[in-house]
Amino acid sequence: MYHVTRLPNGVRLATAELPHMASVSLGIWSAVGSRCERGPENGISHFLEHMLFKGTRRRSAAQITREVEGIGGYINACTSEESTCYHARAHAGQAAKLMDVLADMYLNPVIDRQEIIRERRVIKEEIAMTVDQPSQHVLELSDETLWPNQPLGRSIAGNERSLDRTRRRELAGFHTRHYVSGSTVVVAAGDIRHQDLTDLAKRLAKRIPPGERSSWFPAVNGQTRPEIKWFTREMEQTQFALGIRTCSRHDPRRFALRLANVILGENMSSRLFQSIREEHGLAYSIYSTPNFYHDTGSLTIAAGLDTAHAQKALKLTVAELRRLREKPPGIAELRRARDYLIGQLELSLENTESQMNWVGEQLLGFDRIIPPDEIKARLREIRPSDIRRVAHDFFRPERLCLSLVSPLKDDRGLRKLLEL
């Protein structure tokens, strides 16, 4: 089902052939994201992503969207810490049109000065919207606390100062340095053969500048005790995020950690949800989620609740971390977590867009496409003792960072609760 070709100039082409699907999803991926940015450049990857929709030498901004939406399609993009993806989806018979539009954007952005001024305002509104949503703001604070004064801890969108500093010269230079052959992966998923993708991508592959894959600034950790960061604002609730520094996507412990996360807080059957919402009624929602990067990772537990209940909720959360560290889960609980994770994996790959994302993320993250069956097999190998072992490795005071958006003006003794 999966096919990969590396062209002589380093561009990689990958296909998930799904002949039973009516659609095709195309994505042009670049191995560049916020981790590639120096401090003054913060937000430039995301800014450039916006600018590629603002017109090329052949198409205006309106023409880019009209040509895709006019055939019943969809076009979008996303920037993360380690990659940027421009993608579109339409009926499989429109694959050539999608490739033409995406390749034109990727290769030929105009980066007009007036558009930069307008889009700078748009991104500032995007940042303001995040700050106005405490449940999102606290997650950005969590990253900042886990990885202070380095790219991984900075907002992908940047900040007002860095955005004001970013001009056409910086955007065009960043595009020239990073949108090169060694960083580029072209992915198609749906009713398309690999040879068809190869034919469609020829023009892009020939015209893309040569260059090596972009490199990231490595994660730096100097933490020796629990850290707390809070943002004080008048509001009804306290939002907290307990970030735990874990392992990279290449670490074999990640499979046990994924299962530990399900047991802790990924769904309504999890220990945290059952304890903090169902048993004690302290929060409407509490959840945990893992993130894996090239050289590090995190597990974040987040909740919104009455400020008067913040200390109790954190105490119960830490108690669940301690319980998993001291005693392995039972066989039945592990089986439920594994079946849930495998089921979610299968559901997540049901459409062409999710398959396109899977292939792009796998190639950029691992330099190969890991078949879903291989991941299922690795999950089935995990034993209760493996869960306890990763909990012992990662659920430690010097790995904990608590972030709050809250009316609180000090930590109110919360730091002491983090001494596992």
Beta strands, then each sheet from edge to edge (+ up, - down):
strand 1: 2-6
strand 2: 12-17
strand 3: 23-30
strand 4: 74-79
strand 5: 84-91
strand 6: 184-190
strand 7: 227-232
strand 8: 237-245
strand 9: 283-292
strand 10: 297-306
strand 11: 400-406
sheet 1: 1+ 2- 6- 3+ 5- 4+
sheet 2: 7+ 11+ 8- 10+ 9-
end
